[in-house]
Amino acid sequence: MFNKHLTQTVQQEAIVIKQYDKGYLDGQLDSAENELEILLRIKEDSNEIWHKNSILITRIRDTEDFLKKHGRY
């Protein structure tokens, strides 16, 4: 009886952790979408010719990759 209750408690805690992780990831993805929008605006509004290894282009690429990996882009 004790082991059954302990197993149920562990399973419930695992569900809570998964929900927390999903919520945390959703927050990171929302933030990344906002960041990408801002970075793209900076790129478009600037008069610079950005090379592919510039910090701005690298950050745009990394953010796009992160969003793609999680099905948001």
C-alpha positions in Angstrom: 0.0 0.0 0.0 2.8 2.4 0.9 4.7 1.6 -2.3 1.6 2.2 -4.4 1.0 5.6 -2.8 4.6 6.5 -3.2 4.5 5.5 -6.9 1.4 7.7 -7.4 3.0 10.6 -5.7 6.2 10.3 -7.8 4.1 10.1 -11.0 2.1 13.2 -9.9 5.3 15.1 -9.2 6.7 14.1 -12.6 3.5 15.5 -14.2 3.9 18.8 -12.4 7.5 19.0 -13.4 6.7 18.4 -17.0 4.0 21.0 -16.9 6.4 23.5 -15.4 9.1 22.6 -18.0 6.5 23.1 -20.8 5.4 26.4 -19.3 9.0 27.6 -19.0 9.8 26.5 -22.6 6.7 28.3 -23.9 7.9 31.5 -22.1 11.3 31.1 -23.7 9.7 30.6 -27.2 7.5 33.6 -26.7 10.5 35.7 -25.8 12.5 34.3 -28.8 9.7 35.3 -31.2 9.7 38.8 -29.8 13.5 39.0 -30.0 13.5 37.8 -33.6 10.9 40.4 -34.6 13.1 43.2 -33.0 16.3 41.9 -34.6 14.7 41.7 -38.0 13.4 45.3 -37.7 16.9 46.4 -36.7 18.3 44.7 -39.8 15.7 46.2 -42.1 15.9 49.7 -40.6 19.6 49.9 -40.7 21.7 51.1 -43.7 24.3 48.5 -43.0 25.2 45.6 -45.2 25.4 42.8 -42.8 27.8 40.0 -43.4 26.8 36.4 -42.5 29.1 36.3 -39.5 28.0 39.6 -37.9 26.6 39.4 -34.4 23.2 40.5 -35.6 22.9 37.9 -38.4 24.3 35.2 -36.1 21.8 36.0 -33.4 18.9 36.1 -36.0 20.1 32.7 -37.3 20.4 31.2 -33.8 17.0 32.4 -32.8 15.4 31.1 -36.0 17.0 27.7 -35.4 15.8 27.6 -31.8 12.2 28.4 -32.9 12.4 25.9 -35.8 13.6 23.2 -33.4 10.4 23.7 -31.3 8.0 24.2 -34.2 7.4 27.9 -33.8 9.1 29.1 -37.0 
